[in-house]
Amino acid sequence: MAMSKNIRKVIFIDLDHTLLDNQDVRQAAAQRALKVLFFDDAVERALMTYSAIIDHTYAFEALGFPSFSHYWNPVEIYAIVALLTNDNNFIKTHPDVSTVDPKVLWADLLSLDRVIRSTNRSGFCSDEDFYETVFGTFENKERLKTFVNLVKKILTEPIFSEAQREYNRNLELKPLKDALRFLRRLKENNFLFYLVSEGLTQVQSEKVSLLGLQEFFNGRILVTQAAATPVEIEEIFQTAKNLVSGREKFLADDQRYLDYLTLSYFHGLIRRWADKCNKQFYGRVLHAVQLNSISPQEVLSKVEVLGQSEWLARPPIKLAMIGDRYDKDLLPVLELCGKENSITIRIRQGKYKSVPHPHQTDTWRSPTATFDEFSQIEDFIFDSKNWEAVASVPWPKIFDEPSSVQSAIYIERAQKLGIPSIRKLARILENEQRSRR
């Protein structure tokens, strides 16, 4: 099957552990930083604590700390490591904080982390509201509040800022072998390629800058934060907040109550769009690329989606996704597009390289190909037969909502509300539900 000249070849490329393997360099930089705080024989234990804090970041976010999995090297992490690990220089010279029991605190933190991970986060609330609600029901919150206040108290100590600077001095990021050559060749051959990953726009942009890859991804960094929090969500949130300002009157007013439920319903749908790398996120990215292939980053941060007829009127897209994680990078694309409409390539790199994925005999769930190096991916991508073997991407649906009486009521009410973003969302959902009939 020969490819039409109008078909656009689009490539999504993951960042962490795909274009770069940051695990080793981050560990090495953290180890040097922790030597500022700990005696040599305690550094390895401190490094284990450091990694555990990152792995259980939800508990710390609930306590008001930054996301340690997304933000690299915040100064708070060193104060927390100092309090949760024994045998360190700081504790030795500050007997007033040596009463902290790391084992008891870890038990509380792990429990809080489990509660958050098991709670449905797609309701009508901001992240701050969500964490406050969960933490408010937590049994040992007073002990954790004391811990937070202690962290804040000791943060002014210069030793923690020194540890942070030591980390930055020793962080040496570089692209994986042959990745730079691959990107240059894509650019020279006019492929449409984008950085598509989970995370925060600012953080991922900083990594791209440190790697020296700005020329390839200017305006093309598409991350879950932008997709999950479009600018219109604030309008929805504030309108709902205004409705409940007079609670007694509100509860007696059926129309205002329905308006509030409508706003809550669509707010919840937005939060499920792309909280993580799911198929809704990749659907949003595909719509953004179709609307503005040069700089889709701006489109992704808005409620902008093509209808089915508008999508079909534009040049078709053939899609390839390259990533290290099957569950977050490849499976969502397979769920959204189908195996016959996408190329999914797994690169075995980084800390997830040994995690198994479905075998080729599992017809629709298995990746198209798996490689160990970018040179192998380069050969595959530049073989036209591999592109001819797949069909173009169908119209991507961004909601995963079944048609129901409830949603029909909210759609009808949303179209009557004088809020452009709500009307847009109602129109999108109605079109998708109509296409399922």
PyMOL commands that set and color helices and strands:
alter all, ss='L'
color gray80, all
select helices_A, chain A and resi 22-34+40-55+57-62+76-84+89-93+95-97+102-118+127-136+141-154+158-170+179-188+201-211+214-217+224-228+232-243+247-252+254-273+279-291+296-300+308-313+326-337+339-341+350-352+374-381+384-388+405-416+420-436
alter helices_A, ss='H'
color red, helices_A
select strands_A, chain A and resi 8-13+192-197+221-223+317-323+342-347+369-371
alter strands_A, ss='S'
color yellow, strands_A
deselect
rebuild
show_as cartoon
